[in-house]
Amino acid sequence: MPNIEFVVQKHLDYCVAQATKTLAQLPDHSLIPRNIPPAEKKWSLVDYEDWTSGFWPGVLWQLYEYTNDTAWKSIAEQYSNLLIPLSLRPAIDHDLGFQIHNSIGQGYRLTKNPAYRDVLLKTAHSLAGLFNPTVGTILSWPIMVEKMNWPHNTIIDNMINLELLFWASRNGGSMELYQVALKHAETTMHHHFREDHTTYHVVIYDPVTGKKIKGVTHQGYADESLWARGQAWAIYGFTMVYRETNDPRFLDFAQQLTDVYLERLPEDRIPYWDFDVPNILEEPRDASAAAVTASALLELSAYLSDPLKAIYYRDQAEQMIHVLSSEAFQSREQNNAFLLHSTGHYPNGSEIDYAIIYADYYYLEALLRLHKLENKPSIIDSALAQG
């Protein structure tokens, strides 16, 4: 296992300190932090319609969970409330889960505010409106239907948004939401991956026949390359689907996705933005992919009946967290984010080697999950105790 001198609370306290500095820097509470360019100190801000708008409120809710300080609850409520208009209109893309579940969903989990429940249910039904039953997936980007001639497109990121549908089906929403999420996961499992279990970023389907047309990329290096964050979304998403369905198909598949990802990582466990880009040692890293994967593996390790593999996955997750918590990746005095060195959309020249808010969200989530695991006996701890 990783070095026992790593103290999770120290790094959670670092997140508290960084977020406190961010709040002091923000001009008001009407705009939301998204990224910080290299060598700059101030957050670039977006409004509630940006796809990343849910992550900052989600960070604030997680800080409230950690500290139990109602000041974090109050500010989390202010930022979460900015996103409520998203629940009052038809879905325009798949990102509603990222926006609403990671913000207001966190708020409901911690407060059971009935108003938040209503927002979540409205949003889930809106998101389900993008589902094509012939294809068996949610349409991710309606704007790309004409722009890119992608008649029904589904991106691997969409797996994360299924959690909102599963939640809603258990909390007063239609049971059809469960079936939509399940079918989307099944279709994605069957069509979104190559024989070696690496993922395409985007799969294009015929909306009339439901047949797969092709797999392509949008944010990766090439159509047949492995975009690092895409594989991270897949690992996280199928781990979550197993949690929601208890279907062993998804547990097995999450492990297959994980194994190929881990096999291809560099020694420090932080991926370059694409695993297949030429001259890879000269390319930027993607700390956000590492944070997403670390959080997912902490959860996945707890579901495995094989204690040795559970130990391996948790060890890998902890190694990722340790490196992300090192001076090489932490912002500290450089700016007020938690992490440096994420890559957003390299082919578009966007957010290359930036601090990005979703990297911070999943890093904090990973720290909190590790903190809880350290205070709760698990199959891993039992195996270690038995030698």
Buried (B, 14 or more C-beta within 10 A) or exposed (E): EBEEEBEBEEBBEBBBEBBBBBBEEBEEEEBBBBBBBEEEBBBBBBEBEBBBBBBBBBBBBBBBBBBEEEEBBEBBBEBBBBBBEBBEEEBBBBBBBBBBBBBBBBBBEBBEBEEBBBBBBBBBBBBBEBBBEEBBBBBBBBEBBEEBEBBBBBBBBBBBBBBBBBBBBEEEBBEEBBBBBBBBBBBBBEBBBEEEBBBBBBBBBEBEEBEBBEBBBBBBBBEEBBBBBBBBBBBBBBBBBBBBBEBEBBBEBBBBBBBBBBEBBEEBBBBBBBBBBEEBEEBBBBBBBBBBBBBBBBBBBBBBEEBEBBBBBBBBBBBBBBBBBEEEBBBEEBBBBBBBBBBBEBBEEEBBBBBBBBBBBBBBBBBBBBBEBEEEEBBBBEBEEEE
